[in-house]
């Protein structure tokens, strides 16, 4: 379907996010709360620089490669046949969340990352979503058996633009995010969106009432003129990107000779008052870790973000014995 326009409503007043002199989207240090908030409110997303250390980046990349056991890091000839058959089209290496990965939890329980989400949400007591790693293979200039070749079949879905909410329903502020483990350039594969769209979402929903459905995931029609305003968001490794779920977004394919690696990370208001949800969440955590034969070590903040400790430091009323799982 094609977008229809109300009188006086057009895409001509859409905005572009500013770029720094290195070609990256303008970013903010984690302690610049005012700058982060102002940029986010204007553009519907924000990039925070140096959210994790170089050491954490290296450990995260090592953890990804350890999850790709059949694909040696230094042998591109193994990156096709042995590549996981999960959600390749969207740049995921598994259909499952990375619950049983210690380094993924180290990033989730980072105070700087948690506090940035907390400030934007205006909520102190949060839970962290069980997110996953995203990986895009290089698709050009790959040396396999001493020959340089291109691999267009390794590219992820192009023109991917969607909402992860239903735009015809009213929403409280919901955030999504990722930590970039590699430098993200115009051609390296990465995140793209329509900056500033949040202020247009109600108009768009009304204009596109003929597309209305009850799904929590909505793809933007190929003929929708908002696609003319897609902007690729480039950022340095170690950056945290947070976006409003009302922002149409997606990822663009990797056309480069380097990997694109990210960790998706999202926090939301704690649901500790819901014993059914809490029980299901803890069961999932402990069961997956037992199956994977790992013992994830959580800080106090990590336990609160999981739900195994209340935010006042007490244990939840739900009596839980992890030894039985």
Steps between C-alpha positions, in 0.01 A plus 500: 500500500599861447491764769215744482538855622279719711469865400803691621697187591805406302846357542668822392567609858698190591840555656848352464712410800827697512833340402838571663819579305594129483173402334342349811161600638551757776538319834516591868708391799302296751506777761351765266145430620362825360653453153380138484146598599476795260629302201274205579191721531573666165604200289345200677837333552839583646858365484709485819875467440737267688216322680722193542880467514732360233553200725126435519475533122774237453336264753161539331646425157681197644171381647327533163771292333475238774127478416600450134696185579474355149632819341866566586576869522797475264345269236241672278461179299297370797271803523244371250422133549547513877336836564199464735176464313319729749371841400768570237269727304495747789859462621436276800710189560236326709124488543560499876595776738850500646400425860789263568781735396695651790642789300155592368393531864808710584377752245137476619604572860716799403394790720564759225271321256228431758507859628467646150187294435376586850538874440322491165216283632471696825493164680746378763378141539564324170530149361727417207370312201675176402645637176738340255807567292474615141763413239533594135771326302721698262377472142786646293876452476497169691807282453403132470766247399731782388235649272324828565126475445168667574209328673177683416300200626624579852324837503211555736157625397508834321243777539406364844293765677246423771340583834536259793172633636151542359483863379118502522509445876601759760832434670695603801865570422675176404870486424719263301876501470823345387869519583720512191803269528646613166529837327186562300536685168275582206595174324567270796145398576322653795202681642284738302187695591284803423631770740230701674216277381356454849315831472334377177390153611138589579458679167658204321271253678196705402616536139560125482190380680439265204808303609386464862542163668560367850864394456783622724733508199415711196710530183495834318357462147762523224316790336475709816674834434651498850759264350651803323606622846681190626833593661782258575627549855879460509677454833829395650548167670408511867210737432153449645204580275157546658184561299131558565289203386274744312790568263487304171834321487687201365844398385672540165721228347876479540677586173847509653793265567454518880260340748219696659436384858258637760330401823132591515409635842170628640367588843140548612312573822536217752201264512591355840140550615397233245594160655408303187729710283777490759479123535509449124797736468705332773408151376624597153825641638590207726380227263692635201814537710469148635455358148803703386696389807596853599482690827433864414644738760282805561580815694236644733388726215489197268281309748259793521491530120424126479241506780671253733540790746249777567610860453488554877758222542255240632431169329176464305204342677498234235707227666749381247745213529737512201649164600187317383531625144 
